[in-house]
C-alpha cells in the first residue's frame, strides 16, 4: 500500500459532519498536511460558512446524514451558488444507495464509513488534482 503525500499549503478544506470525533480526527490529519481546515457540525452551519464569506474552499468533506440540513440538501444549496463551486467528497454509511441519490457530477468522490485513512488521502489528492474532471466514484459495498 503506497501512501499519497499531499502538501495542502494555501488550500482550504471544510469538514461538515455531525460526529465530533470524525471532525477532530480529520482536522488533525489535514492540518498535518498543512491544509487550512474549518469545521461545521451540520449542513446548515457548513452552508453558512460557504455563504458568509469566510472564504472559498478548495474541498468540502461532507457527511450525508446530519441534522438541520443533511448532505443531500447541502449539495442542492451549493449548486445554486454562482461562484466557483468547490469539489465535494461525501461520507456515507448508506453505501451505494446513498450515493445514487446524488445528482450526476455533483460530487467529486464518495467514501464509505468507516474508511481507510490512506484511501481517504488518495481520494483527496485525486479530487484536488483534477480540477476540471469532476466524477463520482461509488463505493463498492454491494
N, C-alpha and C positions, 0 to 999 in steps of 0.2 A: 504494500500500500504506500503510494507516494503522497507526501504532504505538500499541498499547494501553499506557497508563501505569497502573501499579499502585503503591499505597502499602501495603507489607507490614508496616507498623508494628504490632507486637503479634500478628503471625501467625507460626506456626511451620511449617516445611516439613522433612520428612525425605526425603533423596535416597538411594535404595537402588540401587546399580549397582556391578558388579564392575569397571568400567572407570574407573580413576583419573582419566583426562583428562576424562571426562564429569562425574564428581563435582566436580572442581575448577572446571570451566567453569560448571556450574550454580550452584555455591556463589557464585562471583564475580558472576554475573548477578543472582541472587536477593538477595544482600546489597546490591547497588546499589539495589535496590527496597525496602530496609530490612526484609527478612524475616529472622527468626532461623532459621538453617539448620543442621541436623545431617546428618552423613554416615554411611552404613553401606556396607561393602564387599561385602555379600552379604545374602541374605534372612534368614539366621539372626541376623546382627548387627542388622539392621533390626528384626526381631521382638523381640529383646531390648530395644532402645531403646523400643519401644512398650510392652512389658510391664513393664519395671523401674521405671516411674515417673519417667522422665526428662521426663515431661510429655505433655500432649495435643498432637497435631499437627493442624493445620488441613488439611494436604495431604501426601500421600506420593507422591513421584515414583519409580516402580518399574520396573526392568528385568525382563523376563520370564525371560531365560536367564542364570542365575547358578549358581555352585557352592553346595554345602551345602544351601541351601534356595532353590529357584527362585521366580520370581514367582507362579506358579500356587499353589504350596504356601503362600507368604506370604499370598496373598489368602484361601485357605481358613482359615488360622490366625487372621487378623484378624477374619474373620466370626464367630468363636467368642468374641471378647472382648465382654463385656456392656456396657461403657460406650459413649459416643459414638464412632461409627466415623468416621475421617477420610475425606475424599474421596481417591481414588486415581487417578492418571494413569499409564498404563503406556507404556513404551517397548518397541517390538517391531521386530525385524529380520525377523520371520516374516510380517509384514503381516496380512491378513485371517484367514488360517488360525490364526495365533497368538492373535488376539483372540477368535475364535469359540469357543475352548476355555474362556473365562472365563464364569462364570455371569452371567445377565442381571442388570443393575443392580449388579454387584459393584464396578464402577469408574465413575468419572465420565467419563473420556475415554481415548483412546489416540492415540499419535502414532508414526509410522513413523520408524525411524532410517535414515539421518541426517535430522535435522529442521531446518526453518527456524526460526530463533530468534524472529522476530516472530510466527509462527503458534503457537509454543510458549507465548509470553507471553499471547497471546489465549486459549488453552485454559486456562491457569492462572486468568486473570481470570474466565472463564466458569464454571469449577468453583467458585471461591471465592464467586462472587456468586449461585450457585444452590444454596443450602444444602439445599433440600428437593426439588430436581428432579434427582436422580441419573439420568444416562442414559449410555449407551455409544455413542460415535461410533467407527465403524470406519474406519481409513484406507482410502482407495480406491486400491489398488495393482494390482488385477487387473481 
